[in-house]
Amino acid sequence: MIKVTKEENKLLRWVHVQCAFVAMRSDEKFRNFYERIKQREGFQKAIVATARKLLTVIYAAEG
């Protein structure tokens, strides 16, 4: 399982969140996912959830 936690390297976590912002702006599926989570949980949890989803997609594509 892929996790984005506060125990993770701070720079790496920042990069994950920045990549999630880019994915959210450029891909409709990520944008819809982000908006759905944002309505329920708020901005912070939504962007971290989007970052985790992006990492999961990358990991699945790699293997």
N, CA, C and O atoms as a CHARMM CRD file, in Angstrom:
* protein
*
  252
    1    1 MET  N      0.84200  -1.18000   0.00000 PROA 1      0.00000
    2    1 MET  CA     0.00000   0.00000   0.00000 PROA 1      0.00000
    3    1 MET  C      0.88800   1.24500   0.00000 PROA 1      0.00000
    4    1 MET  O      1.87600   1.31000   0.73100 PROA 1      0.00000
    5    2 ILE  N      0.54000   2.19900  -0.79700 PROA 2      0.00000
    6    2 ILE  CA     1.27800   3.44900  -0.88200 PROA 2      0.00000
    7    2 ILE  C      0.65200   4.46000   0.07600 PROA 2      0.00000
    8    2 ILE  O     -0.56400   4.64800   0.09400 PROA 2      0.00000
    9    3 LYS  N      1.50000   5.10200   0.86600 PROA 3      0.00000
   10    3 LYS  CA     1.00400   6.09300   1.81700 PROA 3      0.00000
   11    3 LYS  C      1.73300   7.41200   1.61300 PROA 3      0.00000
   12    3 LYS  O      2.91300   7.44000   1.26300 PROA 3      0.00000
   13    4 VAL  N      1.01400   8.49600   1.83700 PROA 4      0.00000
   14    4 VAL  CA     1.60900   9.82700   1.86800 PROA 4      0.00000
   15    4 VAL  C      1.40600  10.29900   3.30200 PROA 4      0.00000
   16    4 VAL  O      0.30800  10.69900   3.68900 PROA 4      0.00000
   17    5 THR  N      2.49300  10.24700   4.08900 PROA 5      0.00000
   18    5 THR  CA     2.37500  10.55400   5.50600 PROA 5      0.00000
   19    5 THR  C      3.32900  11.67000   5.90600 PROA 5      0.00000
   20    5 THR  O      4.19100  12.07800   5.12700 PROA 5      0.00000
   21    6 LYS  N      3.16300  12.14900   7.10800 PROA 6      0.00000
   22    6 LYS  CA     4.05700  13.19100   7.61200 PROA 6      0.00000
   23    6 LYS  C      5.42300  12.62300   7.98500 PROA 6      0.00000
   24    6 LYS  O      6.37600  13.37900   8.17400 PROA 6      0.00000
   25    7 GLU  N      5.52700  11.30000   8.09200 PROA 7      0.00000
   26    7 GLU  CA     6.81200  10.67800   8.36800 PROA 7      0.00000
   27    7 GLU  C      7.66400  10.59000   7.10300 PROA 7      0.00000
   28    7 GLU  O      8.87100  10.35500   7.16900 PROA 7      0.00000
   29    8 GLU  N      7.02100  10.78100   5.95700 PROA 8      0.00000
   30    8 GLU  CA     7.71900  10.74000   4.67600 PROA 8      0.00000
   31    8 GLU  C      8.67500  11.93600   4.57200 PROA 8      0.00000
   32    8 GLU  O      8.47900  12.95500   5.23400 PROA 8      0.00000
   33    9 ASN  N      9.68200  11.80400   3.75700 PROA 9      0.00000
   34    9 ASN  CA    10.61000  12.89900   3.49900 PROA 9      0.00000
   35    9 ASN  C      9.80900  14.14300   3.08400 PROA 9      0.00000
   36    9 ASN  O      8.96200  14.05500   2.19500 PROA 9      0.00000
   37   10 LYS  N     10.06300  15.28900   3.70600 PROA 10     0.00000
   38   10 LYS  CA     9.27900  16.49900   3.45900 PROA 10     0.00000
   39   10 LYS  C      9.37200  16.97100   2.01500 PROA 10     0.00000
   40   10 LYS  O      8.36900  17.38100   1.43100 PROA 10     0.00000
   41   11 LEU  N     10.55000  16.91700   1.44200 PROA 11     0.00000
   42   11 LEU  CA    10.71600  17.34600   0.05500 PROA 11     0.00000
   43   11 LEU  C      9.96700  16.41300  -0.88500 PROA 11     0.00000
   44   11 LEU  O      9.31700  16.86700  -1.82700 PROA 11     0.00000
   45   12 LEU  N     10.05500  15.12600  -0.63500 PROA 12     0.00000
   46   12 LEU  CA     9.35800  14.15200  -1.46800 PROA 12     0.00000
   47   12 LEU  C      7.84400  14.31600  -1.36200 PROA 12     0.00000
   48   12 LEU  O      7.13700  14.21700  -2.36500 PROA 12     0.00000
   49   13 ARG  N      7.34400  14.56800  -0.14900 PROA 13     0.00000
   50   13 ARG  CA     5.90900  14.78500   0.04600 PROA 13     0.00000
   51   13 ARG  C      5.46600  16.04400  -0.69800 PROA 13     0.00000
   52   13 ARG  O      4.39700  16.06100  -1.30900 PROA 13     0.00000
   53   14 TRP  N      6.28600  17.10100  -0.64800 PROA 14     0.00000
   54   14 TRP  CA     5.97000  18.33800  -1.35500 PROA 14     0.00000
   55   14 TRP  C      5.87900  18.08200  -2.86500 PROA 14     0.00000
   56   14 TRP  O      4.97200  18.58100  -3.53300 PROA 14     0.00000
   57   15 VAL  N      6.82800  17.30100  -3.39400 PROA 15     0.00000
   58   15 VAL  CA     6.81900  16.97400  -4.82000 PROA 15     0.00000
   59   15 VAL  C      5.56000  16.18300  -5.17500 PROA 15     0.00000
   60   15 VAL  O      4.94200  16.43400  -6.21000 PROA 15     0.00000
   61   16 HSD  N      5.18000  15.23700  -4.33200 PROA 16     0.00000
   62   16 HSD  CA     3.96200  14.45700  -4.59200 PROA 16     0.00000
   63   16 HSD  C      2.73400  15.36500  -4.67700 PROA 16     0.00000
   64   16 HSD  O      1.90200  15.21100  -5.57100 PROA 16     0.00000
   65   17 VAL  N      2.62800  16.30000  -3.75100 PROA 17     0.00000
   66   17 VAL  CA     1.47200  17.19900  -3.74700 PROA 17     0.00000
   67   17 VAL  C      1.50100  18.12400  -4.96000 PROA 17     0.00000
   68   17 VAL  O      0.45700  18.38800  -5.55500 PROA 17     0.00000
   69   18 GLN  N      2.67700  18.61900  -5.33300 PROA 18     0.00000
   70   18 GLN  CA     2.76400  19.47600  -6.51800 PROA 18     0.00000
   71   18 GLN  C      2.37400  18.71500  -7.77600 PROA 18     0.00000
   72   18 GLN  O      1.69500  19.25800  -8.64800 PROA 18     0.00000
   73   19 CYS  N      2.79800  17.46800  -7.87300 PROA 19     0.00000
   74   19 CYS  CA     2.41100  16.63300  -9.02100 PROA 19     0.00000
   75   19 CYS  C      0.89900  16.39500  -9.02900 PROA 19     0.00000
   76   19 CYS  O      0.28300  16.33700 -10.09400 PROA 19     0.00000
   77   20 ALA  N      0.31100  16.26000  -7.85800 PROA 20     0.00000
   78   20 ALA  CA    -1.13600  16.08600  -7.77000 PROA 20     0.00000
   79   20 ALA  C     -1.86100  17.33100  -8.27300 PROA 20     0.00000
   80   20 ALA  O     -2.89100  17.21600  -8.93700 PROA 20     0.00000
   81   21 PHE  N     -1.33600  18.52100  -7.96700 PROA 21     0.00000
   82   21 PHE  CA    -1.93200  19.75300  -8.48500 PROA 21     0.00000
   83   21 PHE  C     -1.90900  19.76900 -10.01200 PROA 21     0.00000
   84   21 PHE  O     -2.90000  20.12600 -10.64900 PROA 21     0.00000
   85   22 VAL  N     -0.77900  19.38300 -10.59200 PROA 22     0.00000
   86   22 VAL  CA    -0.65100  19.35600 -12.05200 PROA 22     0.00000
   87   22 VAL  C     -1.61300  18.33000 -12.64100 PROA 22     0.00000
   88   22 VAL  O     -2.30000  18.61000 -13.62400 PROA 22     0.00000
   89   23 ALA  N     -1.66000  17.15200 -12.04600 PROA 23     0.00000
   90   23 ALA  CA    -2.56200  16.10400 -12.53800 PROA 23     0.00000
   91   23 ALA  C     -4.01200  16.55400 -12.44500 PROA 23     0.00000
   92   23 ALA  O     -4.81600  16.29000 -13.33900 PROA 23     0.00000
   93   24 MET  N     -4.33400  17.23100 -11.36200 PROA 24     0.00000
   94   24 MET  CA    -5.70100  17.70000 -11.15700 PROA 24     0.00000
   95   24 MET  C     -6.10000  18.71300 -12.23500 PROA 24     0.00000
   96   24 MET  O     -7.23600  18.70500 -12.70700 PROA 24     0.00000
   97   25 ARG  N     -5.16700  19.58000 -12.62000 PROA 25     0.00000
   98   25 ARG  CA    -5.46400  20.59800 -13.63000 PROA 25     0.00000
   99   25 ARG  C     -5.51100  20.03400 -15.04200 PROA 25     0.00000
  100   25 ARG  O     -6.22000  20.56300 -15.89700 PROA 25     0.00000
  101   26 SER  N     -4.76800  18.97300 -15.29100 PROA 26     0.00000
  102   26 SER  CA    -4.64100  18.48900 -16.66600 PROA 26     0.00000
  103   26 SER  C     -5.45200  17.23900 -16.97600 PROA 26     0.00000
  104   26 SER  O     -5.61700  16.89400 -18.14600 PROA 26     0.00000
  105   27 ASP  N     -5.95800  16.55500 -15.96500 PROA 27     0.00000
  106   27 ASP  CA    -6.68800  15.31100 -16.20100 PROA 27     0.00000
  107   27 ASP  C     -8.05900  15.37000 -15.52400 PROA 27     0.00000
  108   27 ASP  O     -8.16100  15.63400 -14.32600 PROA 27     0.00000
  109   28 GLU  N     -9.08800  15.12400 -16.29300 PROA 28     0.00000
  110   28 GLU  CA   -10.45400  15.23900 -15.78600 PROA 28     0.00000
  111   28 GLU  C    -10.75000  14.22100 -14.67700 PROA 28     0.00000
  112   28 GLU  O    -11.46500  14.54100 -13.72700 PROA 28     0.00000
  113   29 LYS  N    -10.21600  13.01200 -14.78600 PROA 29     0.00000
  114   29 LYS  CA   -10.46900  11.98900 -13.76300 PROA 29     0.00000
  115   29 LYS  C     -9.89400  12.40200 -12.41200 PROA 29     0.00000
  116   29 LYS  O    -10.54600  12.24400 -11.38000 PROA 29     0.00000
  117   30 PHE  N     -8.67400  12.93000 -12.42100 PROA 30     0.00000
  118   30 PHE  CA    -8.07400  13.39400 -11.17200 PROA 30     0.00000
  119   30 PHE  C     -8.83000  14.61000 -10.62800 PROA 30     0.00000
  120   30 PHE  O     -9.02500  14.73100  -9.41900 PROA 30     0.00000
  121   31 ARG  N     -9.25100  15.50000 -11.51400 PROA 31     0.00000
  122   31 ARG  CA    -9.99800  16.68400 -11.08000 PROA 31     0.00000
  123   31 ARG  C    -11.31800  16.27100 -10.42900 PROA 31     0.00000
  124   31 ARG  O    -11.67400  16.79200  -9.37200 PROA 31     0.00000
  125   32 ASN  N    -12.04100  15.34500 -11.04500 PROA 32     0.00000
  126   32 ASN  CA   -13.30700  14.86900 -10.47800 PROA 32     0.00000
  127   32 ASN  C    -13.08900  14.19600  -9.12800 PROA 32     0.00000
  128   32 ASN  O    -13.85800  14.40900  -8.19000 PROA 32     0.00000
  129   33 PHE  N    -12.03800  13.38300  -9.03300 PROA 33     0.00000
  130   33 PHE  CA   -11.70800  12.72100  -7.77500 PROA 33     0.00000
  131   33 PHE  C    -11.42700  13.76200  -6.69500 PROA 33     0.00000
  132   33 PHE  O    -11.95700  13.67500  -5.58700 PROA 33     0.00000
  133   34 TYR  N    -10.59100  14.74600  -7.02100 PROA 34     0.00000
  134   34 TYR  CA   -10.24000  15.80400  -6.07300 PROA 34     0.00000
  135   34 TYR  C    -11.48500  16.56100  -5.59500 PROA 34     0.00000
  136   34 TYR  O    -11.66200  16.77000  -4.39500 PROA 34     0.00000
  137   35 GLU  N    -12.33500  16.96700  -6.52300 PROA 35     0.00000
  138   35 GLU  CA   -13.53000  17.74000  -6.17000 PROA 35     0.00000
  139   35 GLU  C    -14.47300  16.93400  -5.27500 PROA 35     0.00000
  140   35 GLU  O    -15.06600  17.47600  -4.34300 PROA 35     0.00000
  141   36 ARG  N    -14.60700  15.64500  -5.56100 PROA 36     0.00000
  142   36 ARG  CA   -15.48300  14.78600  -4.76300 PROA 36     0.00000
  143   36 ARG  C    -14.97300  14.68400  -3.32600 PROA 36     0.00000
  144   36 ARG  O    -15.75500  14.78400  -2.38100 PROA 36     0.00000
  145   37 ILE  N    -13.67900  14.48800  -3.16300 PROA 37     0.00000
  146   37 ILE  CA   -13.10000  14.38100  -1.82000 PROA 37     0.00000
  147   37 ILE  C    -13.12600  15.73600  -1.11400 PROA 37     0.00000
  148   37 ILE  O    -13.39000  15.81200   0.08500 PROA 37     0.00000
  149   38 LYS  N    -12.85400  16.79400  -1.85800 PROA 38     0.00000
  150   38 LYS  CA   -12.82400  18.14800  -1.27900 PROA 38     0.00000
  151   38 LYS  C    -14.16500  18.51700  -0.66300 PROA 38     0.00000
  152   38 LYS  O    -14.19500  19.14600   0.39500 PROA 38     0.00000
  153   39 GLN  N    -15.26600  18.14900  -1.28800 PROA 39     0.00000
  154   39 GLN  CA   -16.58600  18.46900  -0.74800 PROA 39     0.00000
  155   39 GLN  C    -16.83000  17.79000   0.59700 PROA 39     0.00000
  156   39 GLN  O    -17.47500  18.36000   1.47800 PROA 39     0.00000
  157   40 ARG  N    -16.31400  16.57200   0.75200 PROA 40     0.00000
  158   40 ARG  CA   -16.52900  15.82400   1.99300 PROA 40     0.00000
  159   40 ARG  C    -15.50100  16.12600   3.06700 PROA 40     0.00000
  160   40 ARG  O    -15.84900  16.27400   4.23900 PROA 40     0.00000
  161   41 GLU  N    -14.21900  16.22100   2.67100 PROA 41     0.00000
  162   41 GLU  CA   -13.13600  16.25200   3.64400 PROA 41     0.00000
  163   41 GLU  C    -12.37500  17.56500   3.72900 PROA 41     0.00000
  164   41 GLU  O    -11.67900  17.81100   4.71400 PROA 41     0.00000
  165   42 GLY  N    -12.49800  18.41600   2.70600 PROA 42     0.00000
  166   42 GLY  CA   -11.75800  19.66900   2.71200 PROA 42     0.00000
  167   42 GLY  C    -10.55100  19.62000   1.78600 PROA 42     0.00000
  168   42 GLY  O    -10.18300  18.56700   1.26500 PROA 42     0.00000
  169   43 PHE  N     -9.94800  20.78800   1.59900 PROA 43     0.00000
  170   43 PHE  CA    -8.86300  20.96700   0.64000 PROA 43     0.00000
  171   43 PHE  C     -7.64300  20.10100   0.94000 PROA 43     0.00000
  172   43 PHE  O     -7.15000  19.39800   0.05900 PROA 43     0.00000
  173   44 GLN  N     -7.15000  20.14900   2.18700 PROA 44     0.00000
  174   44 GLN  CA    -5.90000  19.45900   2.53200 PROA 44     0.00000
  175   44 GLN  C     -5.99800  17.95500   2.31200 PROA 44     0.00000
  176   44 GLN  O     -5.13000  17.36300   1.67100 PROA 44     0.00000
  177   45 LYS  N     -7.03600  17.34500   2.83200 PROA 45     0.00000
  178   45 LYS  CA    -7.18200  15.89900   2.68700 PROA 45     0.00000
  179   45 LYS  C     -7.42100  15.52000   1.23500 PROA 45     0.00000
  180   45 LYS  O     -6.98400  14.45900   0.78800 PROA 45     0.00000
  181   46 ALA  N     -8.10600  16.37500   0.50200 PROA 46     0.00000
  182   46 ALA  CA    -8.38600  16.08100  -0.90100 PROA 46     0.00000
  183   46 ALA  C     -7.11700  16.07800  -1.73600 PROA 46     0.00000
  184   46 ALA  O     -6.95300  15.20500  -2.58900 PROA 46     0.00000
  185   47 ILE  N     -6.22700  17.01500  -1.51900 PROA 47     0.00000
  186   47 ILE  CA    -5.00700  17.06900  -2.33300 PROA 47     0.00000
  187   47 ILE  C     -4.06100  15.93400  -1.95700 PROA 47     0.00000
  188   47 ILE  O     -3.37200  15.40000  -2.82600 PROA 47     0.00000
  189   48 VAL  N     -4.01500  15.55500  -0.68600 PROA 48     0.00000
  190   48 VAL  CA    -3.18500  14.42100  -0.28100 PROA 48     0.00000
  191   48 VAL  C     -3.77000  13.12300  -0.83400 PROA 48     0.00000
  192   48 VAL  O     -3.01900  12.24800  -1.26700 PROA 48     0.00000
  193   49 ALA  N     -5.08300  12.98400  -0.82700 PROA 49     0.00000
  194   49 ALA  CA    -5.71800  11.80000  -1.40900 PROA 49     0.00000
  195   49 ALA  C     -5.45100  11.72800  -2.90900 PROA 49     0.00000
  196   49 ALA  O     -5.23900  10.64200  -3.44900 PROA 49     0.00000
  197   50 THR  N     -5.45900  12.86600  -3.58000 PROA 50     0.00000
  198   50 THR  CA    -5.15500  12.90800  -5.01000 PROA 50     0.00000
  199   50 THR  C     -3.70000  12.53200  -5.25700 PROA 50     0.00000
  200   50 THR  O     -3.40100  11.82800  -6.22200 PROA 50     0.00000
  201   51 ALA  N     -2.79800  12.98600  -4.40600 PROA 51     0.00000
  202   51 ALA  CA    -1.38600  12.62500  -4.52800 PROA 51     0.00000
  203   51 ALA  C     -1.20500  11.11800  -4.36400 PROA 51     0.00000
  204   51 ALA  O     -0.44000  10.49700  -5.10200 PROA 51     0.00000
  205   52 ARG  N     -1.90300  10.53600  -3.40400 PROA 52     0.00000
  206   52 ARG  CA    -1.81700   9.09700  -3.20300 PROA 52     0.00000
  207   52 ARG  C     -2.37000   8.34600  -4.40500 PROA 52     0.00000
  208   52 ARG  O     -1.78900   7.35100  -4.83700 PROA 52     0.00000
  209   53 LYS  N     -3.47800   8.81000  -4.94300 PROA 53     0.00000
  210   53 LYS  CA    -4.06600   8.17300  -6.13000 PROA 53     0.00000
  211   53 LYS  C     -3.09700   8.24600  -7.30900 PROA 53     0.00000
  212   53 LYS  O     -2.94300   7.27600  -8.05200 PROA 53     0.00000
  213   54 LEU  N     -2.45200   9.38700  -7.47700 PROA 54     0.00000
  214   54 LEU  CA    -1.47600   9.53500  -8.54900 PROA 54     0.00000
  215   54 LEU  C     -0.31300   8.55500  -8.37900 PROA 54     0.00000
  216   54 LEU  O      0.12600   7.93400  -9.34700 PROA 54     0.00000
  217   55 LEU  N      0.18300   8.42100  -7.14600 PROA 55     0.00000
  218   55 LEU  CA     1.26300   7.47100  -6.87900 PROA 55     0.00000
  219   55 LEU  C      0.82500   6.03400  -7.15100 PROA 55     0.00000
  220   55 LEU  O      1.61100   5.22900  -7.64900 PROA 55     0.00000
  221   56 THR  N     -0.41600   5.71400  -6.82900 PROA 56     0.00000
  222   56 THR  CA    -0.93800   4.37300  -7.08300 PROA 56     0.00000
  223   56 THR  C     -0.99200   4.10200  -8.58200 PROA 56     0.00000
  224   56 THR  O     -0.64100   3.00600  -9.02100 PROA 56     0.00000
  225   57 VAL  N     -1.42600   5.07800  -9.37300 PROA 57     0.00000
  226   57 VAL  CA    -1.49200   4.92700 -10.82800 PROA 57     0.00000
  227   57 VAL  C     -0.08100   4.74700 -11.40500 PROA 57     0.00000
  228   57 VAL  O      0.13700   3.90300 -12.27400 PROA 57     0.00000
  229   58 ILE  N      0.85800   5.53500 -10.92000 PROA 58     0.00000
  230   58 ILE  CA     2.23800   5.41900 -11.39400 PROA 58     0.00000
  231   58 ILE  C      2.81400   4.04900 -11.04300 PROA 58     0.00000
  232   58 ILE  O      3.45600   3.40700 -11.87400 PROA 58     0.00000
  233   59 TYR  N      2.58300   3.61100  -9.81800 PROA 59     0.00000
  234   59 TYR  CA     3.10200   2.31600  -9.37500 PROA 59     0.00000
  235   59 TYR  C      2.49900   1.16900 -10.19400 PROA 59     0.00000
  236   59 TYR  O      3.20900   0.23600 -10.56900 PROA 59     0.00000
  237   60 ALA  N      1.20200   1.23500 -10.47200 PROA 60     0.00000
  238   60 ALA  CA     0.53600   0.19200 -11.25300 PROA 60     0.00000
  239   60 ALA  C      1.04700   0.16500 -12.68800 PROA 60     0.00000
  240   60 ALA  O      1.16700  -0.90800 -13.27900 PROA 60     0.00000
  241   61 ALA  N      1.34800   1.32200 -13.25200 PROA 61     0.00000
  242   61 ALA  CA     1.82100   1.38900 -14.62400 PROA 61     0.00000
  243   61 ALA  C      3.24100   0.84600 -14.72900 PROA 61     0.00000
  244   61 ALA  O      3.63400   0.31600 -15.76900 PROA 61     0.00000
  245   62 GLU  N      3.99800   0.97800 -13.66500 PROA 62     0.00000
  246   62 GLU  CA     5.38200   0.53200 -13.66400 PROA 62     0.00000
  247   62 GLU  C      5.49900  -0.98700 -13.64200 PROA 62     0.00000
  248   62 GLU  O      6.37600  -1.55500 -14.29400 PROA 62     0.00000
  249   63 GLY  N      4.62200  -1.63900 -12.90000 PROA 63     0.00000
  250   63 GLY  CA     4.74700  -3.08000 -12.69800 PROA 63     0.00000
  251   63 GLY  C      3.96500  -3.82600 -13.68300 PROA 63     0.00000
  252   63 GLY  O      3.95600  -5.05600 -13.66000 PROA 63     0.00000
